[in-house]
Amino acid sequence: MILEVAVLDVKPGLTQEFEAAFAKAQKIISSMSGYISHQLQKCLEKENRYILLVNWGKLEDHTEGFRKSPEYQEWKALLHHFYDPFPEVEHYTAVSP
């Protein structure tokens, strides 16, 4: 399993609109092959910051399957105009003891 981590800085004054758009967009990502689960968390210290955590079966489910899909274009249209700066996305894997 791979964890996608994105820190999302939303433009000031647009957090309610972003949350409404994300409610629609989450239906897109959750329908994708390899998707396992996601969480959107709002920062307590910085009112315009969110963190998006998405669990994927494998890296390619996100980087190839989702990002190269027609559904990604819909996701992009719903959400990308809210970000400033555009988020850096990283992928993590669990460390075994």
N, C-alpha and C positions, 0 to 999 in steps of 0.2 A: 504494500500500500504506500502511496505517495501523498504527502500533505502539501498542498499549494497554499502559500501565504502571500497575501497582498495587503499592504497598508494603503488605505484609501483616504486621501485628503480631499474633502468635498469643498467646493467654493462656498464662501460665507453666504448665509442666507438661503441656501438651497438644500439644507439637510432634510426637511420634510418632503420635498419633491423627490430627492434622491431615494429616501426610504420607500416612497410610493412606487417609484420606478423599479426599485430592487424587488419589491413584492411581486411584480410582474416577471422580472428577469429571472428570478430564482426558479420559476417553473421551466424555463428554457434549460438551464444548466442541469437541473435534476432529472431531465429526460434523456440526457446524453449517455451513450455507451461508456461504461467504465466508471461512471459517477457512483460514489458511495454515500457521501453526506456533505453538508456544509453548515457553517455558522457565520453570521454577520454580527459583530460585536461593536458597540459604540464606546469610544474612549471617554472616560470620566474627566480627565484633565484637559483634553483638547476637544472642544465641542464639535469641531468639523471633521474629526478623525474617526475612521472605522477600520476594523481589521476583518478581512474575509479569509476564512479557512475552509478549504475544500479538500476532501479526501477522494482520491482517484485510485483505481486499481493499479494502474501503472502510469509512468510519466507520459507516454505517448497518447494515452486517453485524453489528456489535457492539451498537450502541445500539437498533436496531429489531429486527433479525432474531433475535439471541440474547436480549437482555434482555426481549423481549416474547413469548418462546416458552414452551411448556410445559416444555421441557428446562431452561430457566433456573430454574424452580421446584425442580426436582430438584437442580441445582447449588447453589442457595441453601440447601436443606435439608441438604445434605452439608457445606457449608463455612462459612456465615455466622456460626454460633454460636461459631466459634473466634476471631473477631477482636475485639480491644480496643486501640485504638478501631477503628471501622469504617473500612476503607481508602478513601482518596481515589483515584479512577481518573482518569488523564489519557490523552490521545491525542496522538500525535506523527506528523509526516510528515517525510520526509527533506528536507534542504536541498540543493538542487542547486548545484554550484559555478558 
